[in-house]
């Protein structure tokens, strides 16, 4: 089992960035756009809504006992507490 969820998440971000760069060098622009697009879509989720996709993936992959705060963070995120407009 790898270390804590934060380094795991950073590694996933690094992998997507490197995959995009390698795809660009090899000449596969579609793979570059998809890889960097997924990275760009996932990156702002944590600061905007307290949802870290890497942490969620870590929890499901390794059944992390110390990751129970993910559910609390998901349900107490600013996005879930925004009142609906009438």
ABEGO torsion letter per residue (X at the ends): XBBBAAAAAAAAAAAAAAAAAAAAAAGBAAAAAAAAAAAAAAAAAAAAAGBBAAAAAAAAAAGBAAAAAAAAAAAABAAAABBBBX
